[in-house]
Amino acid sequence: MKFPLPPARIKSLLTAEGLIGAERFDALLAEAERKNQNILDVLISEKVAEPDYLNNLIARTLGVDRIDLGKGTIDKEVLQLLPETIARDREVILFRRETDGTLDVAMVDPSDLETIEFLAHRFKARVKPYLTTSENLRQGYSVYGYEVEQSFKKIIEDNVREAQANPAKDAKEMAAQLPIVGIVDNILSYAIAMRASDIHIEVLEESTFVRYRIDGILYEILEVTKTVHPAIIARIKLLSGLKIDEHFEPQDGRFRHRVGNETVDVRVSVIPTFYGEKVVMRLLEATQKPLSLEEVGLSAEAAQVMTDELKKAYGMVLVCGPTGSGKTTTLYALMNILNRPQVNITTVEDPIEYNMRYVNQTQINPQAGITFASGLRALLRQDPNIIMVGEIRDGETAGIAVEAALTGHLLLSSLHTNDAPTAIPRLFDLGVQAYLVSSVLNVVIAQRLVRKICPSCIYSYDTDESTAITIENQRKVLGIPEGAFSVPKILYRGKGCAACNGVGYVGRFGIFEVLGITDPLRKIIATEPFDDAKFRIEAHRSGMKMMFEDGLEKAELALTTIDEVLRVIRE
């Protein structure tokens, strides 16, 4: 990751502005270096300064302007002058050509003279650098994906024809064929350009379909003849270190794929189906940083509640939601806050999705006898202060987790429940006694992921009567007290544009309910039989906002749409 100013220069700027003292800056810099993180990310997460303030300060110091690539500023013809691989490698976007021929270039490091000279020499033109963020730059790269769709499909079709013209004799030879290598590489690279989180390769009676999951929604991308399906599967198995000649047992593996300077971890699952083997590949950024609580989507109020709860030396913190709701990302954000030199953090996960520096992470492996329960039992002998268990799935794991939280450890984990209050009866179902749940539980977070409105094509509209009635009906269904919120008068949505592939959304963030366990709530938990209705009333009285309320606030703030909030709440 390139960066325009050295830490010493940032220190002098921020201390001169009176935002931070020299000693505290040095301490935060040491923490950033220890965790291998960008000092700016640490300064933002510690609320030393807002992101906009820091970026404006850097731009002013460098004597350049800032650019937001998400506001329809990209001229697609100018963008295509520089191939995507070079743009990603240099961390730049060509977004406009001025009347005098000057090329306007968005850069994360406008002081990178080598890249500026490279572009000036390549295009024989004056180059004017603008400061942008790496997140904003990735949004610009998505426009490449939208523009290259037709060329992507043509490349795949050409490779399919070549593979059919020269069929291989066995699976290993198929996996090494250049056309097949090209098909798989292009499917992966195009998925990264389109910001896909998952790739589904599914075989039907006559053909093979490729679908991408983008911002939680599956889109059909490609259909090819079924004859190349075995070769594509063989290639993916070869990359993943799986058995190429095994076709009747599920297999799991992983590998890394590189596009420009971006490396992606690919987690692979292969299962047999009626017409052949199906593959699902989960794409994970190998260099992704743990997000702050605000970046995950928690409001300032909810983030403060969580920060206070994490100061406790022992107890249990649970993150709840269905599969794919972002629980693991939230757990990593919590661990990032807790990751200090004074504590020993150990985890047992399935899988390890992000490698955290100075955190001792263990991957479960049932074939080697490492399950959540056995792994957790072993971790307790490693003198931990903080333990993270990827998921509590069974009674044995739940029992050991509760015991660990009662004996001086702070334990973080996840549960599959629809909301925060349901975590209580779920623990009862797993065999944990009510008095233990009451004693050990500190806080429960429940969450869903909603899509962000595309900033390039956002527009506002007056809330109509039908939408107001729908919101009011949802309040009644969820049992939210009357008067807890008012229906927004203005809402927002995206029209659809090149930057968002015509869907009106770019990226996702969380909507949450944060349930801090107060003394009145502990009494209700410990009283048998458990009174769910009474518990929910007291939870709301104690300050818990339901996910629908949080989502409604974010829809009113133009972060997402009311349709999106209703979609995920009703799932």
Sequence and secondary structure as in RCSB ss.txt:
>XXXX:A:sequence
MKFPLPPARIKSLLTAEGLIGAERFDALLAEAERKNQNILDVLISEKVAEPDYLNNLIARTLGVDRIDLGKGTID
KEVLQLLPETIARDREVILFRRETDGTLDVAMVDPSDLETIEFLAHRFKARVKPYLTTSENLRQGYSVYGYEVEQ
SFKKIIEDNVREAQANPAKDAKEMAAQLPIVGIVDNILSYAIAMRASDIHIEVLEESTFVRYRIDGILYEILEVT
KTVHPAIIARIKLLSGLKIDEHFEPQDGRFRHRVGNETVDVRVSVIPTFYGEKVVMRLLEATQKPLSLEEVGLSA
EAAQVMTDELKKAYGMVLVCGPTGSGKTTTLYALMNILNRPQVNITTVEDPIEYNMRYVNQTQINPQAGITFASG
LRALLRQDPNIIMVGEIRDGETAGIAVEAALTGHLLLSSLHTNDAPTAIPRLFDLGVQAYLVSSVLNVVIAQRLV
RKICPSCIYSYDTDESTAITIENQRKVLGIPEGAFSVPKILYRGKGCAACNGVGYVGRFGIFEVLGITDPLRKII
ATEPFDDAKFRIEAHRSGMKMMFEDGLEKAELALTTIDEVLRVIRE
>XXXX:A:secstr
   SS HHHHHHHHHHTTSS HHHHHHHHHHHHHHT  HHHHHHHTTSS HHHHHHHHHHHHT EE  TTSS   
HHHHTTS HHHHHHHTEEEEEE TTS EEEEES TT HHHHHHHHHHHTS EEEEE  HHHHHHHHHHHHHHTHH
HHHHHHHHHHHHHHHS  SSHHHHHH HHHHHHHHHHHHHHHHTTEEEEEEEE SSEEEEEEEETTEEEEEEEEE
GGGHHHHHHHHHHHHT  TT  SS EEEEEEEEETTEEEEEEEEEEEETTEEEEEEEEEETT     HHHHT  H
HHHHHHHHHTTSSSEEEEEE STTSSHHHHHHHHHHHH  TT  EEEEESS  S  TTEEEEE BGGGTB HHHH
HHHHTTS  SEEEES   SHHHHHHHHHHHHTT EEEEEE  SSSTTHHHHHHHTT  HHHHHHHEEEEEEEEEE
EEE TTSEEEEE  HHHHHHHHHHHHHHT  TTSS   SEEEEE   GGGTTSSEEEEEEEEEEEE  HHHHHHH
HSSS  HHHHHHHHHHTT   HHHHHHHHHHTTSS HHHHHHHHH 
